[in-house]
Amino acid sequence: MKKNIKKALAEYFDELIYGGIDGIITTFAVVAGFTGAAMSSNLTTQISFAVVTLFGLANLFADAASMGLGNFLSVRSEKDLYKVMRRKEHEAIMQTPDSEVSKTIGIMQSRGFSPEDAATLAAIYRKNGDYWLDFIMQNGAGMSDPRRQNEALTGLATFLSFILFGSIPLIPFLLQESGNPDAVFMYSTIGTFGALVVLGLLKWKIIGTKLWASLLEVVLVGSTAAALAYYVGTFFVV
């Protein structure tokens, strides 16, 4: 069970990290912006809390949907482009095989093989059309095969990660309608930092990089963006 979960997380790791960090920073930007602006104005605390909550939730779901659908369309477009290019390469192999053999030999030599070894490998690849085509697409056209990717699950993973992590900065505002805005913002900041730490730990656990490097990279990048969002908000006092 644990292996299956880890495998699923690894398969959609890019979406998990990308959606998670973007969700945290995007939502925290709303919180920080209003804290720096609306909450430092003459508006009542209760109204400010309501504005942060409503605007934050609207922004959270709108951006999550936008990112999820954008990732869906991105993968779909990548697959369509790959199919078109692969079809062209297949036609070239069928119509001008000698030219494609020369191309393969050239690729091999650019990778450090001797002319003799490159010619031998090209002759072997020629016997397996599908593998030969895979090789040319990967090394000649510079295109990885995206056909195994599921665009629906990719988009869903981005959406869920954005919602899950992006909701954390809003939780303190959801739990109360009024109170000390500075204290609530502090709780939101702590939650944001904690969410970034969790993402760093996930990166360390799934990829296997050094713990301190994973945490430092994710937390530093996320904290920098969050700090910028807050300070930009302070320039706009209502």
C-alpha positions in Angstrom: 0.0 0.0 0.0 2.8 2.4 1.0 4.7 1.5 -2.1 1.7 2.2 -4.3 1.1 5.6 -2.7 4.8 6.5 -3.1 4.7 5.4 -6.7 1.6 7.5 -7.4 3.2 10.6 -5.7 6.4 10.1 -7.7 4.5 9.8 -11.0 2.7 13.1 -10.4 5.5 14.7 -8.4 5.8 17.7 -10.7 2.2 18.5 -10.4 2.2 18.0 -6.7 5.1 20.5 -6.2 4.1 22.9 -8.9 0.5 23.0 -7.8 1.3 23.0 -4.1 3.8 25.9 -4.2 1.7 28.0 -6.5 -1.4 27.4 -4.4 0.4 28.4 -1.2 1.9 31.5 -2.7 -1.1 32.6 -4.6 -3.4 32.3 -1.6 -0.9 33.8 0.8 -0.5 36.7 -1.6 -4.2 37.5 -1.2 -3.9 37.2 2.6 -0.7 39.2 2.7 -2.0 41.9 0.3 -5.2 42.5 2.4 -3.2 42.4 5.6 -0.8 44.9 4.3 -3.5 47.1 2.8 -7.1 46.6 3.9 -6.4 45.6 7.5 -4.2 48.7 7.9 -7.0 51.0 6.9 -10.1 52.3 8.5 -12.2 49.3 7.5 -13.5 47.3 10.4 -11.8 44.1 11.3 -14.9 42.0 10.7 -15.3 43.4 7.2 -11.6 42.8 6.5 -11.9 39.2 7.6 -14.9 38.7 5.3 -13.1 40.2 2.4 -10.0 38.1 2.9 -12.0 34.9 3.3 -14.4 35.5 0.3 -11.7 36.8 -2.0 -9.3 34.2 -0.9 -11.7 31.3 -1.6 -12.8 32.7 -4.9 -9.2 33.1 -5.9 -8.2 29.7 -4.6 -10.8 27.8 -6.7 -10.5 29.9 -9.8 -6.7 29.6 -9.9 -6.8 25.9 -9.1 -9.2 25.3 -11.9 -7.2 27.5 -14.3 -4.0 25.6 -13.4 -5.6 22.2 -13.6 -7.2 22.9 -17.0 -4.0 24.6 -18.2 -2.0 21.5 -17.3 -4.6 19.3 -19.0 -4.4 21.2 -22.2 -0.6 21.4 -22.0 -0.2 17.6 -21.8 -2.9 17.1 -24.5 -1.1 19.6 -26.9 2.3 17.9 -26.2 0.9 14.5 -27.0 -0.7 15.9 -30.2 2.6 17.5 -31.3 4.5 14.3 -30.5 2.1 12.2 -32.6 2.5 14.6 -35.6 6.3 14.6 -35.4 6.5 10.9 -34.9 4.3 10.3 -38.0 6.6 12.5 -40.0 9.7 10.7 -38.8 8.0 7.3 -39.6 7.3 8.5 -43.1 10.9 9.5 -43.5 12.1 6.1 -42.3 9.8 4.4 -44.8 10.6 6.7 -47.8 14.3 7.5 -47.2 15.7 4.8 -44.9 19.4 5.4 -45.9 19.1 9.1 -45.0 17.7 8.2 -41.6 20.5 5.7 -41.1 23.0 8.4 -41.8 21.2 10.6 -39.3 21.3 7.9 -36.7 25.1 7.4 -37.3 25.6 11.1 -36.9 23.7 11.1 -33.6 25.7 8.2 -32.3 29.0 9.9 -33.2 27.9 13.1 -31.5 27.4 10.9 -28.4 31.0 9.7 -28.5 30.8 6.5 -30.6 33.4 5.7 -33.2 32.2 5.7 -36.9 32.4 1.9 -37.0 30.5 1.4 -33.8 27.9 4.0 -34.8 27.3 2.3 -38.1 27.0 -1.1 -36.4 24.4 0.2 -33.9 22.5 2.0 -36.6 22.3 -1.3 -38.6 21.0 -3.0 -35.4 18.4 -0.3 -34.8 17.2 -0.5 -38.4 16.1 -4.1 -37.7 13.6 -2.9 -35.0 11.5 -0.1 -36.6 9.6 1.0 -33.4 12.8 1.2 -31.3 14.6 3.0 -34.1 11.8 5.5 -34.3 11.9 6.0 -30.5 15.6 6.6 -30.7 15.3 9.2 -33.4 12.4 11.0 -31.7 14.4 11.1 -28.4 17.8 11.9 -29.7 17.2 13.5 -33.1 14.0 15.5 -32.6 14.7 15.9 -28.8 11.2 14.9 -27.9 10.4 12.6 -25.0 7.4 10.3 -25.4 4.4 11.8 -23.5 1.9 9.2 -24.7 1.8 7.4 -21.4 0.8 10.5 -19.5 -2.8 10.8 -18.6 -3.8 14.4 -19.1 -6.9 14.1 -17.0 -5.1 12.8 -14.0 -2.3 15.3 -14.5 -4.7 18.2 -14.5 -6.6 16.7 -11.5 -3.4 16.2 -9.5 -2.5 19.9 -10.1 -5.9 21.0 -9.1 -6.0 19.0 -5.9 -2.5 19.9 -4.9 -3.3 23.6 -5.4 -6.5 23.3 -3.3 -5.0 21.3 -0.5 -1.9 23.4 0.1 -3.5 26.7 -1.1 -6.2 26.5 1.5 -3.7 26.5 4.4 -3.0 30.2 4.6 -6.8 30.8 4.7 -7.6 28.5 7.5 -7.1 31.0 10.3 -9.5 33.4 8.6 -12.0 30.7 8.1 -12.0 29.7 11.7 -13.0 33.1 13.1 -15.0 36.1 11.8 -13.2 38.7 13.9 -10.2 39.1 16.2 -6.7 40.6 16.1 -5.8 40.8 12.5 -2.1 40.8 13.3 -2.4 37.6 15.3 -4.5 35.9 12.6 -2.0 36.9 10.0 0.8 35.5 12.1 -1.1 32.1 12.3 -1.5 32.2 8.5 2.2 32.9 8.1 3.1 30.0 10.3 0.7 27.7 8.4 2.2 28.9 5.1 5.7 28.1 6.4 4.6 24.7 7.6 3.0 23.9 4.3 6.3 24.8 2.5 8.2 22.5 4.9 5.8 19.7 4.2 6.4 20.1 0.4 10.2 20.1 1.1 9.8 16.9 3.1 7.8 15.3 0.3 10.5 16.2 -2.2 13.1 14.7 0.1 11.1 11.5 0.7 10.0 10.9 -2.9 13.1 12.0 -4.9 15.7 11.0 -2.2 17.7 14.3 -2.3 19.4 15.5 0.9 16.9 16.6 3.5 18.4 20.0 4.2 18.8 20.8 0.5 15.1 19.9 -0.2 13.8 21.9 2.7 16.0 24.9 2.0 15.1 25.1 -1.7 11.4 24.9 -1.3 11.1 27.0 1.8 13.5 29.7 0.5 11.8 30.0 -2.8 8.3 30.0 -1.3 9.2 32.4 1.5 10.8 34.9 -0.9 7.6 35.0 -3.0 5.4 35.3 0.1 7.5 38.1 1.5 7.3 40.0 -1.8 3.5 39.5 -1.8 3.2 41.1 1.7 5.4 44.1 1.0 3.6 44.8 -2.3 0.4 44.9 -0.3 1.7 47.5 2.1 1.9 50.0 -0.7 -1.8 49.9 -1.3 -3.5 51.3 1.8 -7.3 51.6 1.4 
